[in-house]
Amino acid sequence: MVEKAIHDAPDYPTKQSLWKSLPRKVSYNTLNQVVDHLILNNKVIIDRRCIIWVFVDNPKLKKLLRNSVRVWPREGKRSA
């Protein structure tokens, strides 16, 4: 519910405005835990108190990344 609200937001809300816009009442502590979880999973970042969705979830982009050629070698295989 929180993840969808952040993803679908037309602008990047603050935690306070996000909390007030949620359809069901969620405690502020729970909201903070959810936002922390999304930060740890690299789905959102917080920049100047604004929540910004950064997770790539576009199916066309995912397919392009899967089929693209790697430019950088993998770790441990770098040549000197």
C-alpha positions in Angstrom: 0.0 0.0 0.0 2.8 2.5 0.9 5.0 1.3 -2.0 2.1 1.8 -4.5 1.3 5.2 -3.1 4.9 6.4 -3.5 5.2 4.9 -7.0 1.9 6.3 -8.2 2.4 9.8 -6.7 2.6 12.6 -9.3 5.1 14.5 -7.2 7.5 13.3 -4.6 5.8 13.6 -1.2 7.4 14.2 2.2 6.8 11.5 4.8 4.2 13.7 6.4 2.2 14.2 3.2 2.5 10.6 2.3 1.3 9.5 5.7 -1.8 11.8 5.4 -2.5 10.6 1.9 -2.7 6.8 2.7 -6.2 5.4 2.3 -6.1 3.5 5.6 -4.7 4.8 8.9 -1.1 3.6 9.2 0.9 4.6 12.3 3.8 7.0 11.6 6.3 4.5 13.1 5.1 1.8 10.7 5.4 4.2 7.8 9.0 4.9 8.8 9.8 1.2 8.9 8.3 0.7 5.5 10.3 3.6 4.0 13.5 2.3 5.6 12.8 -1.1 4.1 12.3 0.5 0.6 15.6 2.4 1.0 17.5 -0.8 1.9 16.0 -2.5 -1.1 17.1 0.4 -3.4 13.5 1.2 -4.4 13.5 4.8 -3.0 15.9 7.4 -1.8 15.3 10.5 0.4 16.6 13.7 -0.9 16.0 16.9 1.1 13.1 15.2 3.0 11.4 14.2 -0.3 10.8 10.5 -1.2 12.0 9.7 -4.7 11.1 6.4 -6.4 14.2 5.0 -8.1 13.5 1.3 -8.7 13.5 0.2 -12.3 10.2 -1.6 -12.9 9.6 -0.9 -16.6 9.3 -4.3 -18.4 10.9 -3.0 -21.7 13.9 -1.6 -19.7 14.3 -4.9 -17.8 14.3 -6.8 -21.1 16.8 -4.4 -22.6 19.2 -4.7 -19.6 18.9 -8.6 -19.7 19.8 -8.7 -23.4 22.5 -6.0 -23.4 26.2 -6.6 -23.7 28.3 -5.9 -20.5 30.9 -3.2 -21.0 32.6 -3.7 -17.6 34.0 -7.1 -16.8 32.7 -8.9 -13.7 34.5 -8.6 -10.4 37.5 -10.9 -10.2 38.0 -11.1 -14.0 39.6 -7.7 -14.5 42.8 -7.8 -16.6 45.8 -5.9 -15.4 
